């Protein structure tokens, strides 16, 4: 399944259009119509990104953004009809990651969502481990080197990135869609199953028995994970 986006706006037409375009682009979409429901949805559904209208009943977008920033680092794109520089700066100052002026093209919003998620994924990988040891194999992400004892193991740049993404959260099941987005880029237009070929090649290089993988595990119906018990 695609990454989960929360669209929070009291204008039902805006919500419906944004939902349609985001779903066409492969995202899961949840919606909220006021500030209180937005906070509840973030806490319960844990979206990967929030598209947040500035002017909403109950709590406005600025208050919601301030409260969310005390609880979570979820990326936030502020959506508003306010056009002054001061309003834009205020939205960014309270913790928004991007700012889109209404009336906004749905395609632009989808592009902004993809761009923000791409930046977040890149930061997560950069903060990930610099080295990874799997049995006798030592992977050095900083130097792009891998060795099994004294023997070098030749990994492609994509294989290094795939391992590093999985190593950011050992034991977590990453979907194929998320791995494609984070490893190959959100602009990649090929098939999700492309990631299976990279996994197969990587297993041939790092697993003692590729037919019975110990490290790079298949999570049926989801995707793949790095077995935390082996680390």
Buried (B, 14 or more C-beta within 10 A) or exposed (E): EBBBBBBBBBBEEBBEBBBEBBEEBBBBBBBBBBBBBBBEBBEEEEBBBBBBBBBBEBBBBBBBBEBBBEEBEBBBBBBBEBEEEEBBEBBBEBBBBBBBBBEBEBEEBBBBBBBBBBEBBEEBBEEBBEEBEBEEBBBEBEEEBBEBEEEEBEBEEBBBBBBBBBBBBBEBBBBBBBBBBBBBBBEEEEEBEBBBEBBEBBBEBBBEEBEEBBBBBBEEEBBBBBBEEEE
